Amino acid sequence: MAGSRWSLRNIYLYVVCLITLIMVIVGAATAVRAVVDLVYPDPGYYMERPLDEDGKPMYSDEEWERQQQVQKDSTLRYAVLSLVGSLSYVFIAGPIYLYHWRKIESEKDVRPEPVAPAAA
């Protein structure tokens, strides 16, 4: 059974490869999305400047600009965190995938010859 292609060890190696390959694909796809968010950010959903009962702005010009800048900075921070998280999937799962896949490939080459049945 140890030399069998579908031994418990080989099934384990294939399952680990499948899971880590999916992690690398998802990480790469979300990294591309994060890069696009950094290069072409969402314009945001900016509301009109709120007014009080007298029709005067509730915030000074400086305060309103500061709030708009805080929203832009928050969007940028989210995109950077998303990129870092996505790349961590790729850089952690990628080597694990490669290690296990190389194990599978190296064990294919060392497969023992089948033993012929003894003549009666």
C-alpha positions as CSV (number, residue, x, y, z in Angstrom):
1,M,0.0,0.0,0.0
2,A,2.9,2.4,0.7
3,G,3.9,2.3,-3.0
4,S,0.4,2.8,-4.2
5,R,-0.5,6.0,-5.9
6,W,-3.6,6.4,-3.7
7,S,-1.9,5.7,-0.3
8,L,-3.0,7.8,2.7
9,R,0.2,9.8,2.5
10,N,-0.4,10.7,-1.2
11,I,-4.0,11.6,-0.6
12,Y,-2.8,13.9,2.2
13,L,-0.2,15.5,-0.2
14,Y,-2.8,16.0,-2.9
15,V,-5.3,17.6,-0.5
16,V,-2.7,20.0,0.9
17,C,-1.8,20.9,-2.7
18,L,-5.4,21.5,-3.6
19,I,-6.1,23.7,-0.6
20,T,-2.9,25.8,-0.9
21,L,-3.4,26.2,-4.6
22,I,-6.9,27.6,-4.0
23,M,-5.4,29.9,-1.4
24,V,-2.8,31.2,-3.9
25,I,-5.4,31.8,-6.6
26,V,-7.7,33.6,-4.2
27,G,-4.8,35.6,-2.8
28,A,-3.6,36.6,-6.3
29,A,-7.1,37.6,-7.4
30,T,-7.8,39.8,-4.4
31,A,-4.3,41.3,-4.7
32,V,-5.1,42.4,-8.3
33,R,-8.4,43.9,-7.0
34,A,-6.5,45.7,-4.2
35,V,-3.9,47.1,-6.7
36,V,-6.8,48.4,-8.9
37,D,-8.3,50.0,-5.8
38,L,-5.0,51.8,-5.1
39,V,-4.5,52.9,-8.7
40,Y,-8.1,53.8,-9.4
41,P,-9.8,54.5,-6.0
42,D,-13.5,54.6,-5.4
43,P,-14.6,58.2,-5.6
44,G,-16.6,57.6,-2.5
45,Y,-20.1,58.5,-1.5
46,Y,-19.8,62.1,-0.4
47,M,-22.9,63.8,0.9
48,E,-23.7,67.4,0.5
49,R,-22.5,69.6,3.3
50,P,-25.1,69.6,6.1
51,L,-26.9,72.8,7.0
52,D,-28.4,73.9,10.3
53,E,-32.0,75.3,10.7
54,D,-30.9,78.7,9.5
55,G,-29.4,77.4,6.3
56,K,-25.8,77.9,7.4
57,P,-23.2,75.2,7.1
58,M,-22.8,73.1,10.2
59,Y,-19.1,72.7,9.7
60,S,-16.4,75.2,8.9
61,D,-14.6,74.9,5.6
62,E,-11.5,73.5,7.3
63,E,-13.5,70.9,9.3
64,W,-15.4,69.8,6.2
65,E,-12.2,69.4,4.2
66,R,-10.7,67.5,7.1
67,Q,-13.6,65.1,7.1
68,Q,-13.4,64.6,3.4
69,Q,-9.6,63.9,3.7
70,V,-10.2,61.4,6.6
71,Q,-12.6,59.5,4.3
72,K,-10.1,59.4,1.5
73,D,-7.3,58.2,3.9
74,S,-9.6,55.5,5.2
75,T,-10.3,54.2,1.7
76,L,-6.6,54.2,0.9
77,R,-5.8,52.4,4.2
78,Y,-8.4,49.7,3.5
79,A,-6.9,49.1,0.0
80,V,-3.4,48.8,1.4
81,L,-4.5,46.4,4.1
82,S,-6.4,44.3,1.5
83,L,-3.3,44.2,-0.6
84,V,-1.1,43.1,2.3
85,G,-3.6,40.4,3.3
86,S,-3.9,39.1,-0.2
87,L,-0.1,38.9,-0.7
88,S,0.3,37.1,2.6
89,Y,-2.0,34.3,1.2
90,V,0.3,34.1,-1.8
91,F,3.6,34.2,0.0
92,I,2.6,31.8,2.8
93,A,0.5,29.3,0.8
94,G,2.7,29.4,-2.3
95,P,5.8,27.8,-0.8
96,I,3.7,25.2,1.1
97,Y,2.1,24.2,-2.2
98,L,5.5,24.0,-3.9
99,Y,7.0,21.9,-1.2
100,H,4.1,19.4,-1.2
101,W,3.9,19.3,-5.0
102,R,7.6,18.6,-5.3
103,K,7.2,15.7,-2.7
104,I,4.5,14.2,-5.0
105,E,6.6,14.6,-8.1
106,S,9.8,13.1,-6.5
107,E,7.8,10.1,-5.2
108,K,6.5,9.4,-8.7
109,D,10.0,8.9,-10.0
110,V,10.9,6.5,-7.1
111,R,8.0,4.1,-7.6
112,P,9.1,0.5,-7.0
113,E,8.8,-2.1,-9.9
114,P,5.8,-4.5,-9.5
115,V,6.9,-7.9,-8.3
116,A,6.0,-10.7,-10.7
117,P,4.2,-13.7,-9.1
118,A,6.4,-16.7,-8.5
119,A,6.0,-19.6,-10.9
120,A,4.4,-22.6,-9.5
